[in-house]
Amino acid sequence: MYQNSQDNYLKNQVTSASPNKLIEMLLEGAIKRIRMGKLAIENNNIVQASEQIIRAQDIIMELRYSINEEVDSQIPQDLIQLYEFMYDRLVIANMEKNTAILDEVQHLIAELTDAWKQISTNN
């Protein structure tokens, strides 16, 4: 019953969120998955680590493919490169079970999240 309530709450949050809020939620979700993957590595749970890192990779690719590339600015291309870099680093971190790389990507996503929150509050 608790899980159903939690699922319904999350579903309501997603369906009622603005596009800016959805991006923020995805970024925060990627950070959460990276943290869970790192914890699993530290606990020698390789299967769980791999699953969590793959989920973070999926989120990053979702963000990457949601970018409107037709905007007349360098920003979309810069974001695409950043997302692809983070994805590649997550793949390596997953193959090597490397927590330092996970920390690196988590830091990049945290900085992007902070910037996104500032942009969202100014609009």
C-alpha positions in Angstrom: 0.0 0.0 0.0 2.8 2.4 0.9 4.5 1.7 -2.5 1.2 2.5 -4.3 0.9 5.8 -2.5 4.5 6.7 -3.3 4.0 5.7 -7.0 0.8 7.8 -7.2 2.5 10.8 -5.6 5.4 10.6 -8.1 3.0 10.1 -11.0 1.1 13.3 -10.0 4.4 15.2 -9.6 5.5 14.3 -13.1 2.2 14.9 -14.8 1.7 18.3 -13.2 5.3 19.5 -13.5 6.5 22.2 -15.9 9.1 21.2 -18.5 11.7 23.1 -16.5 10.7 21.1 -13.3 10.8 17.8 -15.3 14.4 18.5 -16.3 15.3 19.3 -12.7 13.7 16.1 -11.5 15.6 14.1 -14.1 18.9 15.7 -13.1 18.2 14.9 -9.5 17.2 11.4 -10.4 20.5 10.9 -12.2 22.4 12.1 -9.0 20.3 9.7 -6.9 21.1 6.7 -9.2 24.8 7.6 -9.2 24.8 7.7 -5.4 23.0 4.4 -5.2 25.5 2.9 -7.7 28.5 4.2 -5.7 27.0 2.7 -2.5 26.5 -0.6 -4.2 30.1 -0.6 -5.4 31.3 0.1 -1.9 29.2 -2.8 -0.6 30.5 -5.1 -3.4 27.0 -5.5 -4.9 28.2 -5.4 -8.5 24.8 -6.3 -10.0 23.0 -3.5 -8.1 25.8 -1.1 -9.0 25.5 -1.9 -12.7 21.7 -1.5 -12.6 21.8 1.9 -10.9 24.5 3.3 -13.1 22.7 2.1 -16.2 19.6 3.9 -14.9 21.7 7.1 -14.6 23.0 6.6 -18.1 19.4 6.3 -19.4 18.4 9.5 -17.7 21.4 11.3 -19.2 20.4 10.0 -22.7 16.8 11.1 -22.1 18.0 14.6 -21.3 20.4 14.6 -24.3 17.7 13.6 -26.8 15.2 16.1 -25.4 17.3 19.0 -26.5 15.9 21.2 -29.2 18.9 21.3 -31.6 17.2 23.9 -33.8 17.6 26.8 -31.3 19.8 29.4 -32.8 22.5 29.3 -30.1 25.6 27.4 -29.1 23.9 26.3 -25.9 22.1 23.2 -27.3 25.3 21.9 -28.9 27.3 22.5 -25.6 24.7 20.6 -23.6 24.7 17.8 -26.1 28.5 17.5 -25.7 28.2 17.6 -22.0 25.5 14.9 -21.8 27.5 12.7 -24.2 30.6 13.2 -22.1 28.8 12.3 -18.9 27.2 9.3 -20.5 30.6 8.0 -21.8 32.1 8.6 -18.3 29.3 6.6 -16.7 29.9 3.7 -19.1 33.5 3.6 -18.1 32.6 3.9 -14.4 30.3 1.0 -14.8 32.8 -1.2 -16.6 35.5 -0.4 -14.1 33.2 0.0 -11.0 35.1 3.3 -10.5 33.7 5.5 -7.8 36.0 8.4 -8.6 34.4 8.7 -12.1 31.0 8.5 -10.5 32.0 11.4 -8.2 33.2 13.4 -11.2 29.9 12.9 -13.1 27.8 13.5 -10.0 29.6 16.8 -9.5 29.0 17.9 -13.2 25.3 17.0 -12.8 25.0 18.9 -9.5 26.5 22.0 -11.2 24.1 21.7 -14.1 21.2 21.3 -11.7 22.2 24.4 -9.8 22.5 26.4 -13.1 19.1 25.0 -14.3 17.4 26.0 -11.0 18.8 29.5 -11.4 17.5 29.7 -15.0 14.1 28.4 -14.0 13.7 30.9 -11.1 14.7 33.8 -13.4 12.0 32.9 -16.0 
